[in-house]
Amino acid sequence: MSPLHEQPSRNARLVFVFPDIAGDARAIRRLRSACERAKRTLSSLTQATVEIDSLYAGIDFQSTITRARFEELNSALFTSTLEPVKKVLKDAKVEKNQVEDVVLVGGSTRIPKIQSLLQEFFDGKELNKSINPDEAVAYGAAVQAAVLTNTAGEGKTSDLLLLDVVPLSLGVEMQGGVFAVVVPRNTSIPTIKKKIFTTTEDNQMTVEFPVYEGERPMCKDNNLLGRFELSGIPPAPRGAPELECTFDINADGILKVTARDTATGRKAKITISNGAGRLSASEVERMIADAKSFRDEDKKAEDRVHAKQELEAYAYQMEQTLNNVSVAMKIKRNDKET
């Protein structure tokens, strides 16, 4: 008797499974290039075909993808592109209805779904497509260079105001390792900011100013840029001297920090260039993310330091009160009466 065989259905389909090409770098490279071309095609057409001759082991590859399927596959990625937009508006303290023009920058902004998400986010506002997205950054850099070097010619850039900002807060270390912010993050430059500090000990004649950048309340978690000392402070009780600390940042991002004793006029300063010891863009992003992640722990650490400082200040005040001659005599008289 011959073996039984299942009769194939009329609707049965043959499915060919393409071999795994993950280990073939050349095949992956060719496939990626073809997918890139298909992605660009889908910016203007609703369907694209990916065709590659002899992709792997002599086998040709062909597949069709629709714009709808492409948008479905990348839905989460496309939606995430709005996060930087929200962050920019928040950092600039600007509401989205205050934005006059939305300029597309970068080739991926040609993707219809990206444009529709942007337009929807800005409540239907028409997008500005007058500039080639691939050239927008170069246009901006050229204009900024012309403004900074004053070479654009009279009247061409007079009505332009291009503002750069401080990527991380700048400040100095106080008693207990606390970070005292002088220039908050996202402050427009050039800028000059001042803050008054004082001594922490009686008859202290020298004060050190460690300069940091960062977003954490404790200096140990931030980036040290440099340090300098102000000496020659006249002897006085702690907290009495007024030491004015000035942060001066020019248009090139060069930071000059000056400390001045307001009583004597004595000064000390340090200059920190835009590159020396400064964090890269990726490190800045990491530090901002860390500040958000450790917000609760940092708040507890900061509160502990402040509580300790308040206790020490109270103890010092009580000691000074008891050392006051008139107060001491009054206490002795009260002791005799009792």
Secondary structure, DSSP 8 states (H G I E B T S, - for coil): ---------TT----------TT-HHHHHHHHHHHHHHHHHTTTSSEEEEEEEEEETTEEEEEEEEHHHHHHHTHHHHHHTHHHHHHHHHHTT--GGG----B--SGGGGSHHHHHHHHHHTTT---B-SS-TTTHHHHHHHHHHHHHHT-S-TTTSTT----EE-SS-EEEE-GGGBEEEEE-TT-EESEEEEEEE--SSTT---EEEEEEE-SSSBGGGSEEEEEEEE-------TT-S-EEEEEEE-TT--EEEEEEETTT--EEEEEE-SSTT---HHHHHHHHHHHHHTHHHHHHHHHHHHHHHHHHHHHHHHHHHHH-HHHHHHHHHHHHH-
